[in-house]
Amino acid sequence: MRTSFPNRLGGCLIAAALMLVPAARLAAQQGAIELGIDSEMAYHILKGSGNDIFEMSLPLSSGDLPRAHNAFRVGFFASDRVSIEPSLSFGYLNPERTGYRWNLGLATVLQYHLVTDPSRLRPYLGLGANVSVFHEYPGADVGMTSSQFGVSGEFGLKIPLADRLGLRLAGGLGQFFKSKTFVNRTSVFGTLGVSYFTR
């Protein structure tokens, strides 16, 4: 099914703006920010299709290997235990070099930290909502663009390395809902990231 790229992108930008409103309010109140970048490995179970997909993000991989999300995130702390984290991710796939496919992801995750001391190992729980835009150009004259909405839950660890610098490990389960183009998709994922804390 062929869809209008401007319409899809416009809708996703509106959704992203709505997700960023509470984060902006928290930033104005607290000023505590966590900046980070993550790489992801994921296994996707596609309902009814008979095909499952494994993805991983390796910046130096060949064009034949699926590249999953490399996410850039900004976390705003409402308190020592609660933060809200918008993120932007991008993935690219060129399986046969005759076409390509890219995906853009926009997400917001609400985190609850089980330990408040930033100098210690901090486990956390996260609940998120996200929207993904997919564009596929199989080598024909016209590409196809579509989108899909999902929710996720995760458990993670924030590991201090030095003053204001840390590692982050997380794993979780995501559920993307059926759209006009895509079937329901369940994803099991793991992420590894680096964080910088502004204070």
SEKE-898176 format. One record per residue (C-alpha): x, y, z; residue in three letters. Coordinates in steps of 0.001 Angstrom, whole numbers, padded with zeros to 6 digits, always signed. Each point is the difference from the previous one (the first is absolute). Layout:
N
XYZALA;...
This chain:
199
+000000+000000+000000MET;+001472+003322-001069ARG;-000406+002929+002319THR;+000961+003652+000006SER;+003373+000564+001666PHE;-000715+003641+001010PRO;-003259-001042+001680ASN;+001647-002840+001912ARG;+002957+002097+001067LEU;-002218+002902+001004GLY;-002135-002223+002203GLY;+003064-001440+001697CYS;+001472+003435+000650LEU;-003273+001040+001654ILE;+000091-003133+002160ALA;+003602+000734+000948ALA;-000886+003561+000976ALA;-002790-001273+002260LEU;+002384-002453+001663MET;+002590+002731+000591LEU;-002383+002407+001781VAL;+000212-001662+003446PRO;+003769-000397-000359ALA;+000434+003701-000688ALA;-002038+000863+003090ARG;+002130-002297+002155LEU;+003197+001511-001376ALA;-001185+003478+000908ALA;-000774-001141+003552GLN;+003036-002154+000763GLN;+002864+000672-002382GLY;+001415-003522+000483ALA;+000707-001635-003373ILE;+001426-003344-001149GLU;+001367-000020-003569LEU;+000727-003293-001702GLY;+000328-002196-003046ILE;-001010-003681-000215ASP;+000551-002905-002363SER;-002571-002786-000147GLU;-000409-003671-000744MET;-003543-001221-000600ALA;-001957-003077-001023TYR;-003370+000733-001622HIS;-002877-002484-000107ILE;-002409+000902-002804LEU;-003499-001332+000657LYS;-001431-002097-002824GLY;+002832+000636-002443SER;+002073-003114+000688GLY;+003144+002161-000050ASN;+001988+001237+002979ASP;+002723+002644-000199ILE;+003234+000445+001947PHE;+001612+003454-000011GLU;+003050+001550+001562MET;+001598+003422-000304SER;+003666-000147-000998LEU;+001257+003278-001520PRO;+002787-001741-001955LEU;-002087-002914-001337SER;-000489-000749-003689SER;-003111+000996-001916GLY;-001271-003586+000156ASP;-000454+000044+003784LEU;-003181+001538+001439PRO;+000744+003038+002106ARG;-002401+000596+002837ALA;-000491+003142+002033HIS;+002880+002214+000991ASN;-001878+002219+002445ALA;+000852+003480+001203PHE;-001746+000793+003283ARG;-000509+002847+002463VAL;-001237-000843+003498GLY;-001606+002614+002258PHE;-000201-000744+003751PHE;-003191+000983+001806ALA;+001462-001374+003259SER;+002804-002290+001171ASP;-002133-003002-000963ARG;-002086+001096-002996VAL;+001149+001182-003421SER;-001542+000346-003438ILE;+002131-000702-003052GLU;-000799+000930-003615PRO;+002180-001615-002668SER;+000588+000041-003738LEU;+001292-003077-001840SER;+000934-000916-003539PHE;+000567-003304-001804GLY;+001042-000898-003537TYR;-000060-003192-002070LEU;+001385-000644-003483ASN;-000366-003793-000338PRO;+000735-000555-003702GLU;+001394+003403-001009ARG;-002843+000385-002492THR;-002132+002030+002375GLY;-000079+001136+003599TYR;-002179+000384+003073ARG;+000310+002438+002870TRP;-001979+000530+003167ASN;-000327+003000+002315LEU;-001153-000537+003576GLY;-001361+002502+002521LEU;-000547-001140+003579ALA;-000578+001138+003574THR;+000799-002196+003019VAL;-001063+000596+003608LEU;+002666-001373+002366GLN;-000185-000903+003688TYR;+003403-000383+001707HIS;+000223-002557+002817LEU;+003202+001628+001346VAL;+000381+003786+000183THR;+003751+000379+000646ASP;+001656+000772-003398PRO;+003387-001237+001266SER;-001379-003542+000386ARG;-001387-002605-002380LEU;-003566+001131-000733ARG;-002610-002477-001255PRO;-003115+001494-001557TYR;-003335-000946-001543LEU;-001303+001689-003140GLY;-003310+000277-001855LEU;-000033+001546-003458GLY;-002052+000987-003029ALA;+001441+000366-003484ASN;-000793+000517-003648VAL;+002120-001218-002915SER;+000026+001246-003588VAL;+001204-002456-002647PHE;+000977+000873-003552HIS;+000817-002708-002514GLU;+001376+000508-003490TYR;+000298-003426-001679PRO;+001587+001402-003146GLY;-003233+000946-001734ALA;-000952+003543-000945ASP;-002137+000626+003102VAL;+000803-000863+003615GLY;-002415-000888+002797MET;-000290+001794+003337THR;-002019-001146+002995SER;-000041+000232+003793SER;-000701-002151+003045GLN;-000762+000778+003670PHE;+001288-002025+002936GLY;+000517-000253+003751VAL;+002849-001524+001988SER;+001205-001010+003447GLY;+003602-000368+001089GLU;+002357-000661+002890PHE;+003369+001705-000005GLY;+003174+000730+001926LEU;+001845+003327+000136LYS;+003663-000663+000780ILE;+002192+002928+001169PRO;+003418+000232-001664LEU;+001231+003436+001037ALA;-001390+003328+001101ASP;-003064+000657-002220ARG;+000821-002918-002318LEU;-001561-003463-000026GLY;-000989-003114-001914LEU;-003540-001233-000455ARG;-001261-003537-000583LEU;-003661-000775-000605ALA;-002258-002753-001244GLY;-003696-000141-000618GLY;-003054-000888-002016LEU;-001747+002168-002586GLY;-003358-000368-001727GLN;-000762+001724-003300PHE;-003630+000048-001095PHE;-001484-000875-003362LYS;-000247+002821-002528SER;-001190+000182-003599LYS;+003373-001274-001165THR;+001455-002009+002906PHE;-001094-002975+002087VAL;+000272-000123+003790ASN;+003628-000263+001051ARG;+001476-001096+003322THR;+003636+000945+000611SER;+002480-001285+002564VAL;+002850+002499+000252PHE;+003205+000838+001809GLY;+001912+003278-000028THR;+003469+001217+000941LEU;+000629+003700+000392GLY;+002140+002802+001379VAL;-001407+002853+002108SER;+001201+003443+001034TYR;-001677+001746+002950PHE;-000053+003784+000072THR;+000064+000023+003809ARG;
